[in-house]
Amino acid sequence: MRRGFILAMGVALGALWATGPSVRGAEPAASSARTFGAGLGLCVKFSQGQPMKDLDLLKDLGVRWVRDHSSWARMEPAPGRYELGAALRERLAFYRQNDIGVVFCLAYDNRVAHPPTPDDPHRNIDPQAF
């Protein structure tokens, strides 16, 4: 229950931040030279099975930023051993080559490198390990 609440709050705060200064209380600029396409971004699912061949579609759509993610267990398969993986490296190189910004999310628990124990049942979500 607590984990779900924390996740929901994180999503809500991220959405509030992403909406821009007018929602957060600051006055918007008097005029903006930005066009609609300049702010277009997508939440991509390449780490969840979307085919890598679809990367080129981001250019065709005029996407300027993406939200991509990796699971903590994939990034840290053993305590203290960190790996980006070939697919993430390929996506990051593509984003850089095509001037696509990245909002990156490292998420979820890690029962692989930090499995729960009877003495520490929440080890897989330990903020210090994360």
Salt bridges, closest charged atoms under 4 A:
ASP54 OD1 - LYS53 NZ 3.39
ASP56 OD1 - LYS59 NZ 3.61
ASP68 OD2 - ARG91 NE 2.71
GLU76 OE1 - HIS114 NE2 3.21
GLU83 OE2 - ARG81 NE 2.88
ASP99 OD2 - ARG64 NH2 3.24
ASP109 OD2 - ARG111 NE 3.03
